[in-house]
Amino acid sequence: MAFLELKGVSKGYTTSGGRTEVLRDINLEIEKGEFVAVVGYSGAGKTTLISMIAGLVRPDTGTITLDGKPITEPGPERGVVFQNYSLLPWMNVRENVQLAVDQIFPNWSRDQRRAHVDKYIAMVNLTPAAHKKPHELSGGMRQRVSVARALAMDPAVLLLDEPLSALDALTRATLQDEIENIWERDQKTVLLITNDVDEGILLADRIIPLSAGPAATLGAAVKVDIPRPRDRKALNHDARFKTIRGRVIHYLLGAGSKSQGKVREAVQRPRILDELGITA
C-alpha cells in the first residue's frame, strides 16, 4: 500500500442549476518522501482534490488513506499551503506561526515552542521580518509565512494548492528554489497542485496531468528523471526536459482536453507548443 492513496474517488456538487461532477474516478498513489505534482486546467477540480486529501471535503465515492488509515477529517499530519496565504492580519509573522505550533505541541515548554517557531521562520528567510504583520509584507513574504507555518506543524504530508500562482515571475522562481531546498532537507511527502508544467518538472519526481472538467480525471503519470538539483536555465536545453514537457502537454491538449464532448485550451500555453507542432 502506498503512503498516500486515493482509490476510485469522485466528487460533485448540486446547485440550483443542477448537478456538476467535478472529479471522477481519481486513483493516485504517492510513496513516502515522494514529491508529486498534479498539473491541470483552471477550474478542473485541483483545489477540490487537495481539499479532500486535507479532510476539508468528503468524497462522494472512493477512499482516501494516509499510511493505511482513512482520511475523514482535517489532521495535523497534513499541512496545507493555500493560494491566498490565510494569515491572521492582527498577528505578526512569529505569532502566525506560533499559533499553529501551540495547537500541535501543547505539551512543549514555551522555550521549546519558540525555538521551533524561530527555526522555521529562519528556514524561509524571514527572521528579519518576524515582527511584521501581513500588511507590511510582500505577497512572496506572506506565502513564505504560510509555508513556515505548515512546516512547523511537522506534517507527514505537505499539500501545496497552487501556492505560487499569484506571484510575479521573479518571486515565484525564488520560492520554487526555497521549496525544493526545504524538500531536499526534510524529505517530506509533497503533493503540489499547479497549472504550470515547467514548475512541476522543476520540482517534482512525477507529474500527473488532470484533464479538463467537468468530471475531470487523472492521466498517466510522467516520471521526471532529471537529476537534482535542477537548474532552470539548463533545463531549457535538456532533451529529457523537452520530452517530459511534451508528453504532459500532449495529454492536456489532446485526450485531457476532452470532457463530455467539450474541448478546452490549457490555461498556460507553453512556448514549446510550436516546437512540438501542436496547434490545438
C-alpha positions, 0 to 999 in steps of 0.5 A, a space after each residue: 500500500 502506498 503512503 498516500 492513496 486515493 482509490 476510485 474517488 469522485 466528487 460533485 456538487 448540486 446547485 440550483 442549476 443542477 448537478 456538476 461532477 467535478 472529479 471522477 474516478 481519481 486513483 493516485 498513489 504517492 510513496 513516502 518522501 515522494 514529491 508529486 505534482 498534479 498539473 491541470 486546467 483552471 477550474 478542473 477540480 485541483 483545489 477540490 482534490 487537495 481539499 479532500 486529501 486535507 479532510 476539508 471535503 468528503 468524497 462522494 465515492 472512493 477512499 482516501 488513506 494516509 499510511 493505511 488509515 482513512 482520511 475523514 477529517 482535517 489532521 495535523 499530519 497534513 499541512 496545507 499551503 493555500 493560494 491566498 496565504 490565510 494569515 491572521 492580519 492582527 498577528 505578526 509573522 512569529 505569532 502566525 506561526 506560533 499559533 499553529 505550533 501551540 495547537 500541535 505541541 501543547 505539551 512543549 515548554 514555551 522555550 521549546 515552542 519558540 525555538 521551533 517557531 524561530 527555526 522555521 521562520 529562519 528556514 524561509 528567510 524571514 527572521 528579519 521580518 518576524 515582527 511584521 504583520 501581513 500588511 507590511 509584507 510582500 505577497 512572496 513574504 506572506 506565502 513564505 509565512 504560510 509555508 513556515 507555518 505548515 512546516 512547523 506543524 511537522 506534517 507527514 504530508 505537505 499539500 501545496 494548492 497552487 501556492 505560487 500562482 499569484 506571484 510575479 515571475 521573479 518571486 515565484 522562481 525564488 520560492 520554487 528554489 526555497 521549496 525544493 531546498 526545504 524538500 531536499 532537507 526534510 524529505 517530506 511527502 509533497 503533493 503540489 497542485 499547479 497549472 504550470 508544467 515547467 514548475 512541476 518538472 522543476 520540482 517534482 519526481 512525477 507529474 500527473 496531468 488532470 484533464 479538463 472538467 467537468 468530471 475531470 480525471 487523472 492521466 498517466 503519470 510522467 516520471 521526471 528523471 532529471 537529476 537534482 538539483 535542477 537548474 532552470 536555465 539548463 533545463 531549457 536545453 535538456 532533451 529529457 526536459 523537452 520530452 517530459 514537457 511534451 508528453 504532459 502537454 500532449 495529454 492536456 491538449 489532446 485526450 485531457 482536453 476532452 470532457 463530455 464532448 467539450 474541448 478546452 485550451 490549457 490555461 498556460 500555453 507553453 512556448 514549446 507548443 510550436 516546437 512540438 507542432 501542436 496547434 490545438 
